[in-house]
Amino acid sequence: MSRETDQENNIATTGRAKQLTIMVPGSSGNLGPGFDALALALAVYTKLKFTLTDDENQKGPIVQFHGALAHALSSDKSNLIERTLKYAWKDNPELLRRAVVEVESAIPLARGLGSSASAAVGAAWAANYFLDTKVCPDTVLAQATAIEGHPDNAAASLFGGMVVCACKSESVGAGSPRPHLQEILTQKLAWPDKWKTLLVVPHYTLATAEARAVLPTQVSLADGTSNVQNACMVVAAVANSDDEALSFALRDKFHEPYRERLVAELPELRKDLTKLPILGCVLSGAGSSILVIVADSHKQEVFAHLNQWTENKGMGDKILDLNVDNQGVQQVNE
């Protein structure tokens, strides 16, 4: 999948300074059985403003955070943005020195909603933009994946909608000292308007590394076959807007049974929602958030029930009613 953006008229220049502001959506990965292959873009955003100053003596990149999440973002996301820029600009150190990045995010952190992927995609997009060439999203995705380690969340943030991803070479885990570019095939599907997405966001965080550490290194043939069948059925259900097929297919045996010990709300919520008209209840990415998919006609009923459920728990969990983002990365004129 390829998309190019002509930047000729979009660069704001003062002397040698250049600026770019972009909005990058969050995402929900896996969608049950689609481990590292399926993801859905969500209308909750990281805003990144990039400036290349004309100060030749600046020792950048300088990454600054604003808003309510600034205190939590400052370490991990700063490092991730810096690593992405260094990777994309390995042959252009002068750009790295002059870079100032201002970040404001509404995406809950370390909750399985793609906050890291949105930061990596934003940094990779800006790095290519400032090379004064056309931005190739396929290159942006490859660079973000080299830093993130898996493509699903990054692809959803980049393209919007629901994405299906496949890598042509083995993935290199996030944090690898020698990440490499790999060719990633991506297909985008329009998410049916009649299906709404509600997110249960627990009060605690869950690092992706911790959530991956509990996974087995091997699965049985029966479990593997089940996941292949269900993941394919999820794609077909979305393409055909088939409620019954989606509800049937949102079953996983790769990761959710093992991550339940880290996210106790998942089995509790599934049991609680048994008698309500939902289409599915799955872990959002690696967790800790939980994605509840519901038909539009039943959304208010389920939303009210989820709010009451979290209130009864008294732990400060939140319910988010989020639309699906169909645009992906957007450049903003300020």
N, C-alpha and C positions, 0 to 999 in steps of 0.2 A: 504494500500500500504506500503510495507516495503523494506528497502534497508540497508544493513550493510556494514561498511567499516572496514577492518582489519588494525589496526594502528601499528602493531608490528614493521614494518620496516620504519615507516614514522615519528617517533619522533626524532628530532634533540636534542641531550643531551650534555650539557657541565657542568660537575659536577652535580648539581641537577637542573640546568636550563633546561627548555624545551621550544621549540618554535613551533608555527603553524601559517602558513599564508594561508588565504582562500579568494576566490573571491565569492561574493554573488550577483546575478543579481537583478535588480529592477523588477517592475511588474506593470501591469495595471489591476485593479480589476473591478469586476461587469460585464464588457463587455455588457453594456446595461441592460437587464432584470435580469441578474444573481446576484442579490444583495447578497453580502457576501458568494456567492457560486461558482462563476467563476472568474478565473484570468489567466493572460497570462504573462509569464516571458519575460523580455526584456533584450537585450544585452547592458546594461549599469550597471556599477558595483560599489559596495562598497568593498574595499580591507581592510581586517583586519589582523593585525599581533599581535599574542598573545605570550607573553613570561611569563613563570613562573621563576622568579629569585631565586637565592639561598640565598637571604637576608631575614633571619628570622625576622628582625626588620622592614622590609618595611611595611608601612601602606597603603596597596592598597585597592581596585584596582586603578591603575593610568591609566587614559584614555587620550591619546594625539591625536591631529588632525593635519593633514598635507594637503597641497594643497590649491587650490583656495577657497574651501568651509569651511576651518577650522574655520573661525570666526563665521560662522552661525551654525556649528555643535556642538560647544563646550558645550552648555547647555542641550538641549533636548536629543540629541543622547548619550551624556556622561551619563546622568541620566538613559536612557533606557538600555544601555549596562550594567551599574552597577546594575540596578534592575534585569536584566535577570541573570547575574552571581550570584548575591546574592540568587536569587530564586533557581537556579539549584545547587548551592553549599551550600545550607542551612545547610547541615551536614558536610561540609568541609571548615570551615572558614580559615584554614591555606592556602588553595589554593587562596582564595580571597585576602588575605593580600599580597601574592607574585605576583599577576597578574599585568602585564603591557600590555596595549592594544594601538596599533597605528592604526589610522583609516585614510583612504583616500577615498573619495567618489566622483564619477562623476554623481551620481543620483541627479537631481534637488530636493531641499528640499521643503517639504510641498506643493507639486504640484500634488499629487495623483499618484506618480510613485514608491511607495513602499520603500521609503528611510528608514522609521522606521522599517518596516518588515524585510528588509535586515539586519539591525543592530541587531535586536532581534534574527533572525535566526543564524547570525554569532556568537553571544555571546553564544547562547544555544548549537550550534555545538561544539564550543571550550570547553565549560564547560564539556560536556560529553567526549570529546576527552581526556582531561587531567585527567579524572578519570581512565585512563588506561584500559578501556574496549572498546568493539566494539561500535561505534557510531550507535545508532538506530534512523533513521530519524523520525520514528513515535513519539519517545520521544522528539526529538528536536522540532517537530511541536507542540506537546502538550504544551511544556514549552514556546515557542515563542507566542503561542496563548493565554496562561494564562496572559502574559504581554501585548500583543497587543489588545486582546479582540475579534478578529475575525480571521479566519484561511486562508482566500483566498489568500491574498498577500504573507503571510508567506509560504504557500504550494507551490505557484508558484516559489518563490525564492529558496526553498529547492529542488524541483524536476525538475524544468524547464518545458518548453512546456506550454500547456494549462491544467489547473487543474479544477476538479469539487470536491467541498468539502461539507461534511455534518457532523455536530456535534451530538453525541449521547446524550449530555446533554446540558442544557441551557448555553449560553455563559456568562462569567463574564466580564464586561466592563473593558477596559484598565484603569489602575490606581486604581483598586479595592484593598483595603488593604489586602484582603485575596483571591488572585487568586487561582484557583484550576486547576488541570490537568483534561482534559476531553478527551474521545476517539474521534478522528476525522478520518472519512473515506475519503480517497482521491483517485481519479482516474485521471490518466494523459493521455492526448490525444496529438498526434503529430499535430502540427499546419501545415496546407498545405503550402508548399513552394511557391505556386503561389500567396498567399495573403501576402501583405506587410503592415507594420505598420508605420504610420507617426504620430508624436506627436506635437501638438500645445501647447507650454509651455508659458502661460501668464507671464507677468512681475511681478505679485503679487502672494503671497502665500495664502493658505487657509488651516486652521487647520481642521483636521478631526472632532474634537469635535464641531466646529462651523458648519460644513457641516451636521453633524448628528442632530444638534439641530433644524434645520428647517424641519425635517421630521415629518410627522404625526405619531401618535401612533396607528392609525387604518386606514385601506384602505377598499374600497368597495369590494364586492364579484366579481364584474365585473373586476376591476383593478387587483385583485389578480389572477383571472383566466387567464387574458391576460398575466400577467408576467410568470405564470407557463408554459403556452403554449409556449411563446416566448423563455424562458430560455431552455426548452427542445429542441426546434427547433434549437437553437444555437449549442447545443451539437451535435445534429444529423447532422447539416450542416458541422461542423468541421470534424466529423467522415467520412462523405461522400464527403468532398471537394466540396460542392454544393454552388455555388455563389448565385443563386437565393434564396435559403432557408436562407442563412446567411443575405442577404440584407433585406429580409422580417422580420427576427426575431429580429434584433437589435433595438427593440422598448421597451421602459420602461415606467411604470406608478407608480413605487414605489418611486423613488428618484430623477430622473432628472427633472421632472416638478417643484419640490420644490427647487432644487438647482440652477435653472436658474437665480434666483434673485441674487445669489452669483457669478455666472459665466455667465455674459451677453454674452460672446463670443460664448457660445454653440448655442443658437438660431440664432445668427448672422451668424455664420459659416455654420450652416445647410442651411440657406436660400441662402447663397452665393454659396454653393456647389451643389445646386439643379440640375444644368445643366451639372455637371461634372460626369465622370464615376467612382463613388466611390461605395464601398459596404456598407459602414456605417460610421456614425459619432456619437460617444458616449463620455460621460464624462469618463475620466480615474480615476477610483476609486471615491473618493469624490471630485475630482478636486484639483486644478484649471485647470490641463492639459486636453486636449481633444484628443481622439484617433480617427484617421481616417484610416479606413481599405480600401485598394485598391488593385486591381489585379496588378500583376507585370507589365503587358503590358501597364498600364496606370499610373504607379507610377511617372515617370518623369514629365508628364503633370500636375498631381495633386500637386506634390512637388513644381514645379515652381509657380503654382497658389497660393499655401499657402504662399510661401515666398513673393510674390507680395502683398498678402492680409495683411500680418503682416507689410510689409514695408509701405504700404499706411496708416495703423493705426498709425505708428510712436510712438508706446509705448514701443518698445524694446522687444516684444514677440519673441520667438525663435521657429524654426521648427527643429525637430529631426527626422532623417531617421534611425530607429533602427530595427535591425533584431530581431527575436524571439530567445531567449536563450533556448536550448533544454537540457542543462546539469545540471542546478541548481548549488548548492554549489560545488565548486572545490577547493581541496587542492593544494597549490602551493609550489613547491620546490624552495627555494631561497639559 
